[in-house]
Amino acid sequence: MNKSNIKIIVFGAGISGLSTAFWLNKKGYSVTVLESKRRVGGAMETEKANDYLIDYGSNSGLLTTPLISQLAEEVGLKEELIFADESAEKRYILKNSQLHALPTAPKAFLKTKLFSGKAKLRLLKEPFISRSGDGYFQSIAEFVERRLGKEFLEYAIDPFVSGVFAGDPYKLSVGSAFPKLYRLEEKYGGIFKGVIFGARERKKRNEESKQSAKMFSFKNGMQSFPQAIYEKLKDKVKLNAIVEEVTKTETGYNVVYSEQDVRQEIEGDIILSTVPSYEAANIFNKIDHSTQSSFNEIYYPPVLNLYLSFKKENIGKELDGFGFLIPSKEKRTFLGAIWSSTIFPGRCGDNYASFTIFIGGARNPHLFEMDKNDLINKVVSEFNQVMNVKGEPEFVKTKLWEKAIPQYNLGYVTLENKFKDFEKNNPGIFLSGNFIGGISVGDCVKNSEVNLNRINKYIEEKFINKFSVK
């Protein structure tokens, strides 16, 4: 079988599409990547402005799989890979207008004022609580309150969900959005038991838990990662290529796309789609109209990233952590803030500190009905109060993601099954991206190997006898 005769078209040049395209190209397949934007990276977007290095999307990743280091090395980024400062391990939660470090050790947990004595005693019941049944139709809020109590939900999980998904804990499915957490209950009977025994399994798989994995970025920001992959694939990636429709042919698929308003067509044996679900809805409408509503059902809430910088001398709070998250109960206008210049070096000048603040999400989409300047002024005022900052910011930048992070809400498993049926009904089309299999950088890179294996298996089954080695 001559692999170069097999044409694979990848939709989307985010980290999911590019990393899979890299592995496919390395295997010798003919790969073409179509990206609608002028740049690669998807949710990884980095800008250099004056002395500032700003990550508007993914600010960092967790080294949960060795594939990340392997891919970084193969695209020439090994020397650019940097890890978070040790101080960034500390994370704060806002409670009653005060920042409390989230305890990560038993002694710290006993001393913390973040949780009441009653809440601490409540955790002792967790190992004795029975399994709950179908977690795919159970919210993360229901799951946590049942196993760990309401206070732990309000001051640990609620802000955590906002920080990761910009989501609503009462709507996100525990089985779909947090499958590893749900699996602890299903397999081991509880969270505490699962943490102990699950660590042994991860060690065998050479994986790190998200709690213990190193946080990483790159000297020139997160967009360096997809950009470096793009440089290796450059002649195989078409930018400003907007996919309009897909139709079936006798041997595979015909893709119509516009490149600078010029209609183009390309035929392929296999399609890997890594674009957001709402884009997939339009692209695949002609070949499978019935799945369009399923693609459109996934909710992507709006999120505004507000980047601020202040002189260090004007900041009253010690910058000794990753940042802070805000529980819903605190009734603030923003979800939390990352202390960007504390985590990684080279993010701003030595006498300044920079921060990334997150606004909106599934909890507060209505905020964008406000005047933008009024909203920013209100957030800056609240942030200054929490961080004991004097004066106005020295530097301000914003980026609105109108459709930010896909929400794995209750009933998502039903949609997932429909996507699987879509693939069965349209052999040779594979769906991926962050609305399938996880939203993090680590999940997307790990899924690139899953995509590769799935496509390889399909090729072996269908094409092994079609082509002969010349």
N, C-alpha and C positions, 0 to 999 in steps of 0.2 A: 504494500500500500504506500503510495507516494503522498505523504501528508500535505505537501504544498499544493496538491490538487483540491484539497478540501477547503472551501472558503467559509470563513466564520466572520459574521458582522456583529460588532458590539455596539449597543446603543448606550451612550453616556461615558464621559471621561472623568468621572469622579474616582475615588480610590477603589471602589468595587470593580468598575469597568476596566480601569487601567491595570490593576494588579492581575486580574484574570487574563487580560489581553497579553500581558507580559509573559505569563506562564505558557499560554497557548502558542505565542510566537516562539518561545524557547523550544517548544516541542516540535516546531517545524511547520505548523499550520499557517495557511494564508489568512491573516487577520486584518480587518479594517474597522477602525473605531470612528463612530460618528458622534460628534459633540455639538450641541446647538449654540453654546456660548463661544466667546472669543478666547476663553482661557480654559485650562483644565483644572480639576480639583474639586468641583462640586461645592460641598459645604466647607471645604478647606480653602480659605481665601486670606492671603496675607498682603499687607500694604506697608511700605516704608514711607514715612512722612517725617521730614526733619530728622530728629534723633530718635524717632519712635518706630518700633516694629510692632505692628498691630495684626493680631489674628482675629478676624471677624467671625469665623465659624468655629471649627474645632480648635480649641486652645492647646490641646495636648492629647496624648493617647496613653494607654496602659499596655505594658509589654506582657500581654497575656498569652502570646504564642510566639515561638521562636521564628515563625515565618516573617514577622516584622523585621527582625534584625537581619535575616537572610535576604529579604527583598531590598532593604536599605543598602546592604553591602553590594548586592549584585548591580544596583543602579548607581553606585559610586557615592553613597551618602554616609558611609560608615564613620568618617571623620566628622561629619556634620551632626551626628546623633548626640543629643545632650539629655541629661536626666535632671529631674527636679531637685532643687535644693532640699536638704534634709528638713529644714523648717517647714516646708510645704506639706509635711505629713499631718500637721495640725489643722483641723477644720473646725470652724466655729458655727454655732447656731445662735440666732437672735432670740432672746426670751426676755420679755418685759423690758425691752429697749437696751438690754445688756448682752454682750457677746460671751458665750460660754463654749469652751473647747469641748468637742464631742469626745467622750472618753473612749480609749481604744485598749485599755488594760483594766483588769478587775479592780486594782487599787484606785485608779482614777475614777472608775465608775462609782465606787462607794463614796468617794469624796465630792463628786460633781453636784452642783446645784441645778443642773439642767433638768434632772428628774427628781421627783419627790421620793421620800422614803417608801411610800405606798407603791409607787410605780416600780421601784427597785425590787421590792418583795414580790410584786406581781410576776416578774420575770422567772422566779423560781418555779412557777407552775408550768412553764412552757414544756418541759420534757414529758409531762403527764397528760397533755392535751391530745386528744385523738385526731386522726386524719380527717380532712374536711370533705373529701369527694372531688368533684370536678372543678379544678382550679381555673379552667379556661372560661368559666362563666362566674367566677368569683373575683371581685376586685382586690387589688393589693391592700386597700384600706380594710376590707372585711377580713382578709387573711391575717394581717398584722394585728388588728385589734383583738381577734379571737385568740391568737397565739401569744401575743406579747403585751396586750393592754392598750387602752385608748391614749394614754399619755405618751407612750413610746411611738405610737402612730403619729401623734400631733407634733412631737418635737424631734423626731428622728426620720421617720419614713416620709412624711408629708414634704418636708423641705428637700429631702434626698430625691424624691420623685420629680420635684420641680427643677432641681439641678441637673438631672440626667435627661429627662424627657420633656421638660417644660410642661409636664402633664398634671392631670388631676387624679389623685390616688383612688378616688371613688369611681373612676371610669376605666382606668387601666386594668387589664386582665392580669392577674398574678401569674397564670400559667403561660401566657404569651409574652408579656413584657418582662417578666422576671422568672424565666423557666428554671434557672439553676436554684433559685430560692424555693420555688414550689417543689422541685425535685427532692430537696432535702426532706420535706415532709413526706412525700410519696414513697421515697425509697427507704428512708431511715426512721420515719415516724416523728420527726421533729427537727427544728432548726439547729439546736445545740448539738444533738447527736450527729446530724448531718455534717456540721462544720468539722467535727473531729474525724469522722470516718471518710468524708469526702476529700479531705486533704491527702489521704493516702492514694486515692484514685487519681487525683491530679498529678501527683508525683510520678505515677506510672505512665501517664500520658504526656509527661514533660510539659505540663501547663501550669500557669500561675493563677491563683484566684485574683479577682479584681481588687480584693482588699490588700493583698501582699505584693502585687505586681508593681514594677517600677513605672513611674510616670515619665514619659519622654516627649521631646519635641526635637526641633532642629535649629541650628544656629540662626538660620534665616527664616524661621517660622514654619508652620505646618504645611503650607502650600509647596514647600521645597520637595516634599515626598512625591506627590503626584507629578510635579513638574519634572523631577529627575526620571521618573518612569516614562513620561512623555518624550524626553530627550532621547531615550533609548528606542522609542517606537515611532519617532517623529514622522517618517514618511508613511506610516500606517494609520495616522490619526488625522482626521479632517475636522477642523474647527469651523464654526459658523455653519454647520451642516444640520439643518432642521429636518428631522424625519417627519414625513407627512402621512405616509401609509405603508402598509405591508400587504402584499397579496401572495397567494400560493401559486407555484409553478409546478410543472410535472416533476421536477427534480428537487425543488426546495422552495425558496422564497424570493420575491422581487421587492426591493425596498426603493421607494420614491422619497427623495429628500431635496431640499432647496439649499443651494450654496451661493450666498450673496445674490439671492433672488433668481438664480438660474436653476431650473429643474434638472435634476440628475437622477439616474437610476443605477442600481447595483443589484446583482443577483448573488445569493449565498446559499450554501447547503444548511447552515446553522445560524441562528440568531440568539445572542445573549443580550437581554434587555436589563440594564441597571438604572434606568431613568426612574424618577418618582412615579408612583402609581397613577396620579392624575394625568401624567404625560402618556403613560402606557395605555390608558383608556382611549385616547384619541388615535394613537399609532396603530393599535390592533383592532380597532372598531370594525374594519371591513371583513376581517377573517373570523371574528368571533364577537358579534354584537352583544351576545348574552352576558359576557363577562365585564362589559363596560361599567355597569353600575357597581360591581364589586370593586373594581379599581378606584372608582370615584368615592367609595364609601369610607376610605381611610382618611382620617382627619389630620391635617397639618396645621397647627396653630401658628399665628404670627408671633415673632419674637424680635424685639429691638435690642441690638447690642450697642451699649453706650460705653465708649472708651474715654476715660478721664486721666489726666495727669495733674499732680500737685507737687509743689516743693516739699521735700521731706520735712523741713523745719516747721511746716504748717500742719503736720499730721500728728495728732495727740495719741493715737493708738499705735502700740508696738506692732510692726509688720512681721509677725512670727508664724505665719501660716499660709495655707492655700487660699483662704478667703472665708466668706460666711454665706450661709443660706438662711432664708426667712420662712418660717412656718406660716401657713394661712392665718392662724389665730392672731398673728401680730399685726395684721391689717396694714401692711405697707404697700407702696406703689410698685416695688420691684421684687424680683425673686431672689436675688442674691448677687454677690460680687466676687470676682476672682482677683487676687492681688498679683497681677500679671508679672510685674518686675521683681517680685519677691521669689517667684517660682523658678523662672529661667533668667539667665543673664542676657544683657544686650537688648533689653526691651525699651529702655529709655536712658537719658543721661544720668550720671552718678548722683546728682543732687536732687533727682526727682523720683517719684514713685508713680507707677501707672496701674490702672484698674480697669477691669471689664465688668460691666453691670448688665444684667439680663432683665428685660422688662416684657410683660405680656404672658405669652404661653397659654395653655388651655385654661389656666386659672383666671386669667385677666385679659381676654382678647378685647374686651370693651374699652380698655384704656386708649386704644388707638382712635377712638372717637374724639378724644381731646385734641386741642391744638398741640402740635409737636413741640414747640418751644415751651409751652406751659407744662407739658408732661416732663420734659427734660429738666426744667427748673425745679419742679416738685421732687423728682428723683434725686437730683444733686443735693437739694436741701436735706432730704431724709438720709442720704448717704453721709453727708458731712456731720450730721447729728450722731449717727452710729459710730463713725470713725474719729469723732472729735477733730474735725478739720476746720481750720480757719481760712476764710477767704474763698475766692472763686477758683475754678480749675485753670491751669495754665494752658491746657490743650484739650480739645473736645472733638471727638469723631463719632459718627453713628453709622449703623448699617441695619436696615430693616429687612428681615427675612419674612416675606409675606406668607410663605408656607415653609415652616422651619423643619420640625421633627415629626415623622409619622407616629401616630398614636396607636399602640397595640391595645385598643380598648376592648371592653367586654364583647364577646362574639367574634373577635378577630380570627379565632380558629376556624370559624365557618368560612370566612373569606380566604384563609390560607388553603383550605380544602378546595375551594373553587379555583384558586390559582393552580393547584396541582392538576385539577381536571382540565384546565386550559392547556397545560403542557401536554397532557395525555392526548387531548383532541388535536393538538397541533405539534406533532413530533418534530423535533429539531429546534423548537423555540424553548429557551430557558429563561426563567425570571429570577432576578436577583436584585441587589441594591439594599438600602437600609430599611425598606419596608418589609423585608423578608430576612429572617435569621439574625436580627440584632442591629442596633443603630450605632454602636461605637466603632471607632477606627479599628480596634482589634477584631471585632466581629466581622467587619467588612473584609479585612485581610485574610482572616481565617476562612471566610466563605469563598474567597478566591480559589482556595485549594479544593473546596467542595465543588465549586463550579467546574474546575478543571477535571476533576474525577468523573463528574456526571457527564460532561461532554465527551471525555475519552471513552467512557463506557458506551455511550450512544454511537460513537463513530465505529468502535470495534464491532458492535452488533449490526450496524447498517451498512458500513462502507468497507468492511474487511475484504469483501469479495468484489467490490465495485472497481477498485483501482488495482493495478498490478505494478510492482516495482519495475521501473525501466532499467 
